[in-house]
Amino acid sequence: MKIRSLLLLAIAIAPSVTLAQDNGSHKLNDPTGAWLIRGSEGQFILTVFHKGGTLTGDTQGESAFDPASTNPPKTPLNVINSPESGVWHKTGRNTFAATFLTMEYQVDSSNNSLSAPLFQFDKVQFTGVLSDSGNQIELTALVTFFDANGNQLPPQEGIRDKANGVRIPLEVLPNTSHTLPIPTIPTAPAP
């Protein structure tokens, strides 16, 4: 009976020991993890690729609302973006594709209203290529916009962009780095 209990305990512990001893080789071909991404205009994006094929993220300036406006907003100057949410899928050894959505909604600060009418949806589709180390990523993106009914807004061809990213490294205390890996600004694609 005692041997059986020890065997069951060993089987239960084995997966966690295996995970703890992971050498990070999965990173070479898989974007799963947290990334600091930088677009062609220098803006930063924090994106997490989840193991199950979903992604979440936050874009620098996504809460860009102008409280000085006295009229209900008519332009993106008084628009707040939701965090990005989407899905991703591997397309090759070190490549993947992803699609995410954000909601842009207007803020009316003139009458203390809790109303936040939808301004538009932003859809971002991109392809990614991981570096040989798996710690850097190059992205090519297409951004398109949609109204509240799901109809595409101009420009009909969308906006093309590029981005570079670096994987956020795990640092275990007491060790800590005094610098952050910052991705380079990519050259914007030709219109």
C-alpha positions as MATLAB code, in Angstrom:
seq = 'MKIRSLLLLAIAIAPSVTLAQDNGSHKLNDPTGAWLIRGSEGQFILTVFHKGGTLTGDTQGESAFDPASTNPPKTPLNVINSPESGVWHKTGRNTFAATFLTMEYQVDSSNNSLSAPLFQFDKVQFTGVLSDSGNQIELTALVTFFDANGNQLPPQEGIRDKANGVRIPLEVLPNTSHTLPIPTIPTAPAP';
ca = [
       0.000    0.000    0.000;
       2.825    2.387    0.878;
       4.591    1.740   -2.457;
       1.352    2.418   -4.354;
       0.905    5.756   -2.528;
       4.481    6.759   -3.325;
       3.994    5.793   -6.973;
       0.810    7.880   -7.231;
       2.613   10.838   -5.611;
       5.497   10.495   -8.082;
       3.084   10.457  -11.023;
       1.308   13.559   -9.704;
       4.579   15.466   -9.211;
       6.219   14.475  -12.521;
       4.376   16.983  -14.774;
       5.200   19.958  -12.531;
       8.866   18.919  -12.324;
       8.948   18.566  -16.107;
       7.450   22.048  -16.550;
       9.887   23.520  -14.033;
      12.785   22.049  -16.017;
      11.558   23.382  -19.367;
      14.570   24.701  -21.259;
      12.520   27.208  -23.247;
      12.888   25.349  -26.553;
       9.145   25.899  -27.222;
       9.935   29.612  -27.660;
      11.834   28.941  -30.886;
       8.674   28.136  -32.832;
       5.836   29.516  -30.724;
       4.847   33.090  -29.797;
       3.092   31.979  -26.591;
       4.046   34.481  -23.897;
       4.211   38.211  -23.258;
       5.660   40.642  -25.812;
       6.594   44.309  -26.013;
       5.848   45.363  -29.594;
       6.672   48.641  -31.335;
       4.883   49.955  -34.424;
       6.317   51.994  -37.286;
       5.270   55.274  -35.638;
       7.059   54.318  -32.418;
       3.954   53.402  -30.372;
       4.219   50.519  -27.904;
       1.860   47.563  -27.589;
       1.864   44.932  -24.836;
       0.500   41.675  -26.235;
       0.066   38.258  -24.638;
      -0.258   35.193  -26.866;
      -2.091   32.585  -24.788;
      -1.351   28.878  -25.196;
      -4.915   28.091  -26.297;
      -4.722   30.348  -29.374;
      -6.178   33.580  -27.988;
      -4.435   36.904  -27.483;
      -4.948   40.020  -25.399;
      -3.145   43.314  -25.332;
      -2.972   47.005  -24.605;
      -1.898   49.778  -26.952;
      -0.112   52.937  -25.870;
      -2.642   55.795  -25.915;
      -5.740   53.615  -26.108;
      -7.474   55.761  -23.489;
      -7.017   58.906  -25.541;
      -9.999   60.928  -24.420;
     -10.174   64.737  -24.417;
     -12.104   65.926  -21.344;
     -11.964   69.559  -22.550;
     -14.496   68.921  -25.293;
     -17.849   70.625  -24.706;
     -19.739   68.857  -27.481;
     -20.378   65.168  -27.931;
     -17.292   63.889  -29.718;
     -17.401   63.716  -33.479;
     -13.811   62.600  -34.040;
     -11.393   60.095  -32.506;
     -10.082   62.861  -30.231;
     -12.662   61.862  -27.618;
     -12.550   58.150  -28.219;
     -11.399   55.465  -25.833;
     -10.176   52.135  -27.193;
     -10.872   48.858  -25.450;
      -7.957   46.490  -24.921;
      -7.288   44.213  -27.891;
      -8.715   40.695  -27.898;
      -8.300   38.070  -30.584;
      -7.027   34.747  -31.824;
      -3.767   33.423  -33.283;
      -2.668   30.262  -35.083;
       0.686   28.796  -36.161;
       1.141   28.779  -39.943;
       4.617   27.264  -40.142;
       7.710   26.312  -38.155;
       8.307   29.863  -36.854;
       5.379   31.766  -38.391;
       1.849   32.534  -37.271;
      -1.200   34.627  -38.137;
      -3.480   36.571  -35.798;
      -6.611   38.696  -35.810;
      -7.745   40.961  -33.009;
     -10.489   43.521  -32.458;
     -10.757   46.665  -30.396;
     -13.815   48.791  -29.814;
     -13.570   52.551  -30.034;
     -16.301   54.329  -28.156;
     -17.084   57.997  -27.739;
     -17.153   59.790  -24.432;
     -19.554   62.625  -23.762;
     -18.205   64.537  -20.768;
     -20.551   67.491  -21.222;
     -23.569   66.095  -19.381;
     -22.139   63.540  -16.923;
     -23.708   60.846  -19.059;
     -22.648   57.259  -18.646;
     -23.400   56.760  -22.311;
     -20.509   55.640  -24.464;
     -21.727   55.252  -28.060;
     -19.663   53.017  -30.308;
     -17.435   55.014  -32.637;
     -16.068   52.048  -34.601;
     -14.440   48.624  -34.439;
     -10.782   48.236  -35.390;
      -9.735   44.888  -36.841;
      -6.027   44.121  -37.031;
      -4.817   41.105  -38.981;
      -1.146   40.287  -38.925;
       1.425   37.701  -39.772;
       4.456   37.152  -37.601;
       7.887   35.637  -38.017;
       9.884   34.604  -34.964;
      13.657   35.064  -34.941;
      15.925   32.019  -34.656;
      16.197   32.583  -30.878;
      12.408   32.898  -30.545;
      12.842   36.108  -28.541;
      12.168   38.612  -31.338;
       9.318   38.940  -33.764;
       8.610   40.808  -37.019;
       4.964   41.602  -37.772;
       3.209   42.737  -40.931;
      -0.270   44.124  -40.262;
      -3.434   45.235  -42.016;
      -5.804   47.487  -40.041;
      -9.430   47.899  -41.155;
     -12.302   49.800  -39.554;
     -15.989   48.889  -39.184;
     -19.116   50.734  -38.034;
     -21.485   49.465  -35.330;
     -23.333   47.350  -37.922;
     -20.161   45.625  -39.109;
     -19.827   47.546  -42.392;
     -16.287   48.363  -43.437;
     -15.341   52.031  -43.307;
     -12.825   53.858  -45.537;
     -10.133   53.354  -46.487;
     -11.444   50.194  -48.161;
      -7.916   48.873  -48.697;
      -7.145   49.303  -44.986;
      -3.893   50.564  -43.522;
      -0.738   48.467  -43.793;
       1.915   48.618  -41.104;
       4.900   46.799  -39.688;
       5.998   46.190  -36.116;
       8.870   44.592  -34.232;
       8.641   42.886  -30.875;
      10.721   41.389  -28.105;
       9.646   38.677  -25.707;
       9.389   39.925  -22.114;
      12.000   37.886  -20.227;
      11.394   36.134  -16.934;
      13.625   37.513  -14.188;
      13.756   35.566  -10.933;
      14.609   37.512   -7.781;
      17.142   38.363   -6.499;
      18.443   38.772  -10.069;
      17.127   41.775  -11.964;
      18.114   43.617  -15.107;
      18.694   47.358  -15.135;
      17.502   47.731  -18.723;
      14.470   46.580  -20.681;
      14.741   45.029  -24.123;
      13.105   47.616  -26.393;
      12.123   46.641  -29.950;
      13.393   48.748  -32.817;
      11.032   50.909  -34.852;
      10.415   49.159  -38.181;
      10.396   50.932  -41.497;
       6.793   51.652  -42.495;
       5.555   49.852  -45.599;
       4.912   51.816  -48.753;
       1.232   52.832  -49.124;
];
